[in-house]
């Protein structure tokens, strides 16, 4: 883990992997995940000619919380990170709840972000259509209680404690509820270890990161139509967390979005070797 101190005094933690001389790609993780989520074979990433910079969102892993943040704020955080690393132009990538964060970066600095790629993206939860596409039981519950901040914070803390009490068992429980991703999470020892580490980091700070991210999903501060760069949007048609109709709608809302289906893939299928290659190759 590496860190930088932002202008407001917060710490931003990040991973830097792949080809150090490759094309810079800033990757933003999804809900409950962390900077650690990826295909665990970093040699594969390096072979694609990309350098991936993957920060923890506020309140996740090694990053300081930012209470009251909006989705649009992420663009400023990433701009500061890129400046500290001496990176001018960079592509962006995101998964699930990290996808609107990724769009926020592109909107914030269109002069530095020429294109991007999303995997299983979620839409603006202010939109009733988007909320109806939530499949996972826990996400449906969050949608019902998101205005009851005390209950939402309690749910985030409870889930974080459950995860950290026994991380391997927690990953198994997630795979049991999300059957389409069971093989991705449990089938390969290296990927299982990656998920364990990522979920553990995602549960840091008593679940503050998931609490803050949930609120931000209802308050983007911009519309998808504001993001004009080309975006490739990948999704699995076997997703047990969100309906495939959600990413299809996200792609349609983007002025230059193109949807691509991964037959048989679940919500986390993007980390499997072939799809990870296709995902990152979309921005090379």
C-alpha positions as CSV (number, residue, x, y, z in Angstrom):
1,X,0.0,0.0,0.0
2,X,1.2,3.5,-0.9
3,X,-0.3,6.8,0.4
4,X,-0.4,10.5,-0.4
5,X,-1.6,13.3,1.7
6,X,-4.4,15.3,0.0
7,X,-4.6,19.1,0.2
8,X,-7.3,18.9,2.9
9,X,-5.1,16.7,5.1
10,X,-6.8,13.4,4.4
11,X,-4.8,10.3,3.4
12,X,-5.4,8.6,0.1
13,X,-4.1,5.0,-0.1
14,X,-3.5,3.3,-3.5
15,X,-1.9,0.4,-5.3
16,X,0.3,0.9,-8.3
17,X,0.8,-2.2,-10.4
18,X,1.2,-3.5,-14.0
19,X,3.8,-2.1,-16.4
20,X,5.4,1.0,-14.7
21,X,6.1,2.4,-18.1
22,X,2.7,1.5,-19.5
23,X,-0.4,3.6,-20.2
24,X,-1.8,5.0,-16.9
25,X,-5.2,3.7,-15.9
26,X,-7.0,4.9,-12.7
27,X,-9.2,2.1,-11.5
28,X,-12.0,2.7,-8.9
29,X,-13.3,-0.2,-6.9
30,X,-17.0,-1.0,-6.1
31,X,-19.2,-1.2,-3.0
32,X,-17.7,-3.2,-0.2
33,X,-14.4,-3.7,-2.1
34,X,-11.1,-1.9,-2.0
35,X,-8.0,-1.0,-4.0
36,X,-7.0,-4.7,-3.9
37,X,-9.6,-6.1,-6.2
38,X,-8.1,-7.2,-9.5
39,X,-6.9,-10.3,-11.3
40,X,-4.2,-11.5,-9.0
41,X,-1.7,-12.1,-11.8
42,X,0.1,-8.7,-12.0
43,X,2.3,-10.1,-14.8
44,X,-0.9,-10.4,-16.9
45,X,-1.7,-6.8,-16.2
46,X,1.8,-5.7,-17.1
47,X,1.7,-7.7,-20.3
48,X,-1.3,-5.5,-21.4
49,X,1.0,-2.5,-21.4
50,X,-1.0,-0.7,-18.7
51,X,0.0,0.8,-15.3
52,X,-3.0,0.6,-13.0
53,X,-3.3,3.1,-10.1
54,X,-6.1,1.8,-7.8
55,X,-7.0,4.1,-4.9
56,X,-9.1,3.2,-1.8
57,X,-12.2,5.4,-1.7
58,X,-12.7,7.5,1.4
59,X,-13.2,5.4,4.5
60,X,-11.9,2.3,2.8
61,X,-8.6,0.5,3.6
62,X,-5.9,3.0,4.1
63,X,-7.9,6.1,3.0
64,X,-9.3,8.6,5.5
65,X,-13.1,9.0,5.6
66,X,-14.8,12.0,4.1
67,X,-18.2,12.4,5.8
68,X,-20.8,14.1,3.6
69,X,-18.9,13.5,0.3
70,X,-20.7,13.5,-3.0
71,X,-19.8,11.4,-6.0
72,X,-18.5,14.4,-7.9
73,X,-15.8,14.9,-5.1
74,X,-13.9,11.9,-6.3
75,X,-12.7,13.7,-9.3
76,X,-10.7,16.2,-7.2
77,X,-9.2,13.4,-5.1
78,X,-8.0,11.5,-8.2
79,X,-6.7,14.7,-9.8
80,X,-4.5,15.4,-6.8
81,X,-3.3,11.8,-6.9
82,X,-2.4,12.0,-10.6
83,X,-0.6,15.3,-10.0
84,X,1.5,13.8,-7.1
85,X,2.4,10.9,-9.4
86,X,3.4,13.1,-12.2
87,X,0.8,11.7,-14.5
88,X,-0.8,14.0,-17.2
89,X,-3.3,12.1,-19.3
90,X,-4.8,8.9,-18.0
91,X,-7.6,6.5,-18.8
92,X,-10.2,5.5,-16.2
93,X,-11.8,2.2,-15.3
94,X,-14.4,1.3,-12.7
95,X,-16.5,-1.6,-11.3
96,X,-20.0,-1.6,-9.9
97,X,-20.4,1.3,-7.5
98,X,-17.0,2.5,-8.5
99,X,-18.3,3.2,-12.0
100,X,-20.1,6.5,-11.2
101,X,-16.9,7.5,-9.3
102,X,-15.1,6.8,-12.6
103,X,-17.5,8.9,-14.5
104,X,-17.0,11.7,-11.9
105,X,-13.2,11.7,-12.8
106,X,-13.9,11.9,-16.5
107,X,-16.4,14.8,-16.0
108,X,-14.0,16.6,-13.7
109,X,-11.0,16.6,-16.0
110,X,-12.1,15.8,-19.6
111,X,-8.9,17.3,-20.9
112,X,-6.9,14.6,-19.1
113,X,-9.2,11.6,-19.5
114,X,-9.7,10.6,-23.1
115,X,-11.7,7.4,-22.5
116,X,-12.8,4.9,-20.0
117,X,-14.2,1.4,-19.3
118,X,-16.8,0.2,-16.8
119,X,-17.7,-3.3,-15.5
120,X,-21.2,-4.1,-14.1
121,X,-21.8,-0.4,-13.5
122,X,-24.6,0.9,-11.3
123,X,-26.8,3.8,-12.2
124,X,-28.0,6.9,-10.2
125,X,-30.1,5.5,-7.3
126,X,-32.2,8.7,-7.4
127,X,-33.8,7.0,-10.5
128,X,-36.6,4.7,-9.6
129,X,-35.9,2.5,-12.6
130,X,-32.3,2.0,-11.4
131,X,-33.4,1.0,-7.9
132,X,-35.8,-1.6,-9.3
133,X,-32.8,-3.3,-10.9
134,X,-31.2,-4.2,-7.6
135,X,-31.3,-8.0,-7.1
136,X,-29.2,-8.7,-4.0
137,X,-31.3,-8.7,-0.9
138,X,-28.9,-6.5,1.1
139,X,-28.9,-3.9,-1.6
140,X,-32.6,-3.8,-1.7
141,X,-32.6,-3.2,2.1
142,X,-30.1,-0.4,1.7
143,X,-32.4,1.2,-0.9
144,X,-35.2,1.2,1.5
145,X,-33.4,2.6,4.5
146,X,-30.9,5.0,2.8
147,X,-32.7,8.1,4.2
148,X,-32.5,6.6,7.7
149,X,-28.9,7.4,8.3
150,X,-28.7,5.8,11.8
151,X,-30.0,2.5,10.4
152,X,-27.7,2.6,7.4
153,X,-24.7,3.3,9.6
154,X,-25.7,0.4,11.9
155,X,-26.0,-1.9,8.9
156,X,-22.6,-0.9,7.5
157,X,-20.9,-1.4,10.9
158,X,-22.6,-4.8,11.4
159,X,-21.6,-6.1,8.1
160,X,-18.0,-4.8,8.6
161,X,-17.8,-6.6,11.9
162,X,-19.1,-9.8,10.4
163,X,-16.5,-9.6,7.6
164,X,-13.5,-9.0,9.9
165,X,-14.5,-11.6,12.4
166,X,-13.9,-14.4,9.9
167,X,-12.9,-13.2,6.5
168,X,-12.7,-16.6,4.8
169,X,-16.2,-17.5,6.0
170,X,-17.4,-14.1,5.0
171,X,-16.2,-14.7,1.4
172,X,-17.9,-18.0,1.4
173,X,-21.2,-16.5,2.6
174,X,-21.0,-13.8,-0.2
175,X,-20.4,-16.5,-2.8
176,X,-23.3,-18.6,-1.4
177,X,-25.7,-15.6,-1.9
178,X,-24.2,-14.6,-5.2
179,X,-24.0,-18.0,-6.9
180,X,-23.0,-16.6,-10.3
181,X,-19.7,-15.4,-8.8
182,X,-19.0,-18.5,-6.6
183,X,-16.4,-20.0,-9.1
184,X,-14.8,-16.6,-9.5
185,X,-14.4,-16.1,-5.7
186,X,-13.7,-19.6,-4.6
187,X,-12.4,-21.6,-7.6
188,X,-8.9,-20.3,-7.8
189,X,-6.8,-20.0,-4.6
190,X,-5.1,-16.8,-5.7
191,X,-8.4,-15.2,-6.5
192,X,-9.9,-16.3,-3.3
193,X,-7.0,-14.8,-1.3
194,X,-7.5,-11.6,-3.3
195,X,-11.2,-11.4,-2.4
196,X,-10.4,-12.1,1.2
197,X,-7.9,-9.2,1.3
198,X,-10.1,-6.9,-0.7
199,X,-13.2,-7.4,1.5
200,X,-11.2,-7.1,4.7
201,X,-9.8,-3.7,3.5
202,X,-13.3,-2.7,2.4
203,X,-14.6,-3.3,6.0
204,X,-12.0,-1.0,7.6
205,X,-13.0,2.0,9.7
206,X,-16.1,0.2,11.0
207,X,-17.7,0.1,7.5
208,X,-17.5,3.9,7.2
209,X,-16.5,3.6,3.5
210,X,-19.6,1.6,2.5
211,X,-21.8,4.1,4.5
212,X,-20.3,7.1,2.8
213,X,-20.4,5.4,-0.6
214,X,-24.1,4.4,-0.2
215,X,-25.1,8.0,0.4
216,X,-23.0,9.2,-2.5
217,X,-24.9,6.8,-4.9
218,X,-27.9,9.0,-4.3
219,X,-26.1,12.3,-4.8
220,X,-23.9,12.3,-7.9
221,X,-23.7,16.0,-8.4
222,X,-23.7,15.4,-12.2
223,X,-25.6,13.4,-14.8
224,X,-24.2,10.6,-17.1
225,X,-25.1,12.8,-20.0
226,X,-22.4,15.2,-18.9
227,X,-19.7,12.7,-19.6
228,X,-18.9,12.8,-23.3
229,X,-15.8,10.7,-23.6
230,X,-16.1,7.2,-25.2
231,X,-16.9,4.5,-22.6
232,X,-17.0,0.8,-23.1
233,X,-19.5,-0.9,-20.7
234,X,-19.2,-4.6,-19.9
235,X,-21.7,-6.6,-18.0
236,X,-22.5,-10.2,-17.2
237,X,-25.9,-11.6,-18.1
238,X,-25.9,-13.9,-15.1
239,X,-25.4,-11.1,-12.5
240,X,-27.0,-12.0,-9.2
241,X,-26.4,-8.5,-7.6
242,X,-27.9,-6.2,-10.2
243,X,-30.1,-6.8,-13.2
244,X,-28.3,-6.6,-16.5
245,X,-30.8,-4.0,-17.5
246,X,-29.0,-1.5,-15.2
247,X,-25.6,-1.4,-17.1
248,X,-27.4,-1.5,-20.4
249,X,-29.3,1.7,-19.3
250,X,-26.0,3.3,-18.0
251,X,-24.4,2.7,-21.4
252,X,-27.5,4.2,-23.2
253,X,-27.4,7.3,-20.9
254,X,-23.7,8.0,-21.8
255,X,-23.4,10.1,-25.0
256,X,-20.6,7.8,-26.2
257,X,-21.3,4.6,-24.3
258,X,-21.2,1.1,-25.9
259,X,-22.5,-2.0,-24.1
260,X,-20.9,-5.4,-24.3
261,X,-22.3,-8.6,-22.7
262,X,-20.2,-11.3,-21.1
263,X,-22.4,-14.4,-21.5
264,X,-22.6,-16.4,-18.2
265,X,-20.6,-13.9,-16.2
266,X,-21.6,-12.6,-12.8
267,X,-21.1,-9.3,-11.1
268,X,-17.4,-10.0,-10.3
269,X,-16.6,-11.9,-13.5
270,X,-14.4,-9.0,-14.7
271,X,-11.5,-10.3,-12.5
272,X,-11.3,-13.6,-14.3
273,X,-8.3,-13.8,-16.6
274,X,-9.9,-13.5,-20.1
275,X,-12.4,-10.8,-19.1
276,X,-9.8,-8.8,-17.1
277,X,-7.7,-8.8,-20.3
278,X,-10.7,-7.6,-22.4
279,X,-11.6,-5.0,-19.7
280,X,-8.2,-3.3,-19.5
281,X,-7.5,-3.7,-23.3
282,X,-10.6,-1.5,-23.9
283,X,-8.6,1.6,-22.7
284,X,-5.2,0.8,-24.3
